[in-house]
Amino acid sequence: MKRMIFSVGTLLLMGGFMVSCSTDDGSSDCPEDFTGALVANEEKLVGEWVLSAIVADEAVDITDDDQENPSTDLFAQYNDCQKDGVYTFNANRTYTFEQGLNGTDCQNRGTFDGTWQLSSNTLSFVDACILQNLTITFNGSETEFTFSDDFNITDVNGTTSEVNVSFTYSLVP
């Protein structure tokens, strides 16, 4: 059985620069939703993108299998529910992120939606009064994008390490 160190959705919500706004008088000053027609650079994101890799820059053993087998391939160490993440980017600037919906009996099921924008290599989201910015890199064929950030990961022995984790999403043909 594998220990869940962090969920994909939690990482995504923590993984970028987030801004949540409010004023001292109790009123909300949320970021505006993204609107308007897509520019040419953004059109490549329209479609369904499935989580296909999670790689750490240091080997970590997060499997509770009575073997010492650290690996940088965190995706291989996760169960089906933990690695089930799907973005759907629409041409009207709306998006949906679904987690744990395709596996059986997933405990961390969730759906997040909002609006998106791609400016240069910064993918921005507005969801629930939160602005999140991720620096992404596309592969040469623009069928995968990757982003990374530093996270504290606890291994099966209880040791916590700060590692840089990269997430790759692949376009569903």
C-alpha positions as CSV (number, residue, x, y, z in Angstrom):
1,M,0.0,0.0,0.0
2,K,1.3,3.4,-0.9
3,R,1.3,6.4,1.4
4,M,-0.2,9.5,0.0
5,I,2.2,12.3,0.6
6,F,0.3,14.9,-1.3
7,S,-2.5,15.0,-3.8
8,V,-2.2,16.3,-7.3
9,G,-4.8,18.9,-6.7
10,T,-3.2,20.2,-3.6
11,L,0.1,20.4,-5.4
12,L,-1.5,22.4,-8.2
13,L,-3.1,24.8,-5.8
14,M,0.1,25.2,-3.9
15,G,2.4,24.8,-6.9
16,G,2.1,28.2,-8.4
17,F,2.1,31.7,-7.2
18,M,-1.4,32.3,-5.7
19,V,-3.0,35.6,-4.9
20,S,-6.2,35.8,-2.9
21,C,-7.6,39.2,-2.4
22,S,-9.8,40.8,0.3
23,T,-10.0,44.2,1.9
24,D,-10.1,45.2,5.5
25,D,-13.7,46.3,5.3
26,G,-14.9,42.8,4.7
27,S,-15.7,43.2,1.0
28,S,-14.1,40.9,-1.5
29,D,-11.7,42.2,-4.2
30,C,-11.3,39.1,-6.3
31,P,-9.3,39.0,-9.5
32,E,-11.4,39.3,-12.7
33,D,-12.1,36.2,-14.8
34,F,-10.1,36.0,-18.0
35,T,-12.2,36.9,-21.0
36,G,-11.8,37.6,-24.7
37,A,-10.7,35.7,-27.8
38,L,-7.6,33.4,-27.6
39,V,-4.4,34.5,-29.2
40,A,-2.5,32.1,-31.5
41,N,-0.1,31.0,-28.7
42,E,-3.1,30.0,-26.5
43,E,-4.9,27.9,-29.0
44,K,-2.4,25.0,-28.5
45,L,-3.9,24.5,-25.0
46,V,-7.5,23.9,-26.1
47,G,-8.3,20.3,-25.3
48,E,-7.9,17.6,-22.6
49,W,-4.5,17.2,-20.9
50,V,-3.8,14.2,-18.7
51,L,-1.2,14.0,-16.0
52,S,1.5,11.7,-17.4
53,A,4.6,12.2,-15.2
54,I,5.7,13.4,-11.8
55,V,9.4,13.5,-11.4
56,A,11.5,14.7,-8.4
57,D,15.1,16.0,-8.6
58,E,16.1,13.7,-5.8
59,A,15.2,10.0,-5.2
60,V,12.5,9.5,-2.6
61,D,10.8,6.3,-1.4
62,I,7.1,7.0,-0.8
63,T,6.0,3.4,-1.2
64,D,5.1,1.4,1.9
65,D,6.3,-1.9,0.4
66,D,8.9,-3.0,3.0
67,Q,11.7,-2.4,0.5
68,E,14.2,0.5,0.3
69,N,13.6,1.6,-3.3
70,P,13.8,5.3,-3.6
71,S,13.2,6.8,-7.1
72,T,12.8,10.1,-8.8
73,D,9.8,8.8,-10.6
74,L,7.0,9.7,-8.1
75,F,4.3,9.0,-10.7
76,A,5.3,5.3,-10.7
77,Q,5.1,5.2,-6.9
78,Y,1.5,6.6,-6.8
79,N,-1.7,4.6,-7.0
80,D,-4.2,5.2,-9.8
81,C,-6.2,7.7,-7.7
82,Q,-3.2,9.8,-6.8
83,K,-2.0,10.2,-10.4
84,D,-5.4,10.9,-11.9
85,G,-5.4,14.5,-12.9
86,V,-7.0,16.0,-16.0
87,Y,-7.1,19.6,-17.3
88,T,-9.7,20.5,-19.9
89,F,-9.0,23.9,-21.5
90,N,-11.8,25.4,-23.5
91,A,-11.7,28.0,-26.3
92,N,-14.0,30.3,-24.3
93,R,-11.2,30.6,-21.6
94,T,-12.9,28.3,-19.1
95,Y,-11.1,25.3,-17.7
96,T,-11.8,22.3,-15.5
97,F,-9.3,20.3,-13.4
98,E,-10.5,16.9,-12.3
99,Q,-8.7,14.7,-9.8
100,G,-9.5,11.2,-8.7
101,L,-12.6,10.8,-10.9
102,N,-11.4,7.9,-13.0
103,G,-10.1,5.6,-10.3
104,T,-12.2,3.3,-8.1
105,D,-13.0,4.5,-4.6
106,C,-10.7,7.6,-4.7
107,Q,-10.8,9.6,-1.5
108,N,-9.4,12.8,-2.9
109,R,-11.9,13.4,-5.6
110,G,-12.3,16.9,-6.8
111,T,-13.2,19.2,-9.6
112,F,-12.0,22.8,-9.9
113,D,-13.0,25.2,-12.6
114,G,-12.5,28.8,-13.6
115,T,-10.8,30.8,-16.4
116,W,-7.4,30.6,-17.9
117,Q,-4.9,32.6,-19.9
118,L,-1.5,31.8,-21.4
119,S,0.9,34.7,-21.7
120,S,4.4,33.8,-23.1
121,N,5.2,30.8,-20.8
122,T,3.0,31.8,-17.9
123,L,-0.3,29.9,-17.5
124,S,-2.6,31.8,-15.3
125,F,-5.8,30.6,-13.6
126,V,-8.6,32.4,-11.8
127,D,-10.7,30.1,-9.6
128,A,-12.7,30.8,-6.4
129,C,-11.2,34.3,-6.0
130,I,-7.7,33.0,-6.4
131,L,-5.1,33.9,-9.1
132,Q,-2.5,31.2,-9.7
133,N,0.4,31.6,-12.1
134,L,2.5,28.6,-13.3
135,T,5.6,28.9,-15.5
136,I,5.2,26.1,-18.0
137,T,7.4,24.6,-20.7
138,F,6.1,22.8,-23.8
139,N,7.9,20.0,-25.6
140,G,8.9,20.5,-29.2
141,S,5.7,19.2,-30.6
142,E,3.6,21.1,-28.1
143,T,1.8,17.9,-27.0
144,E,3.2,18.1,-23.4
145,F,3.7,20.8,-20.9
146,T,5.6,20.7,-17.7
147,F,5.8,22.9,-14.6
148,S,7.8,22.5,-11.4
149,D,8.1,23.8,-7.9
150,D,9.7,22.9,-4.5
151,F,7.8,20.7,-2.1
152,N,8.4,19.1,1.2
153,I,7.9,15.3,0.7
154,T,7.9,12.9,3.6
155,D,9.2,9.4,2.8
156,V,8.0,6.1,4.3
157,N,10.5,6.4,7.1
158,G,9.1,9.8,8.2
159,T,12.0,11.9,6.9
160,T,11.0,15.1,5.2
161,S,13.0,16.5,2.3
162,E,12.6,19.5,0.2
163,V,12.7,18.4,-3.5
164,N,11.9,20.1,-6.8
165,V,9.0,18.2,-8.4
166,S,8.0,18.5,-12.1
167,F,4.6,17.7,-13.4
168,T,4.0,16.8,-17.0
169,Y,0.6,16.8,-18.8
170,S,0.1,15.2,-22.2
171,L,-2.5,16.3,-24.7
172,V,-5.2,13.6,-25.4
173,P,-5.3,13.1,-29.2
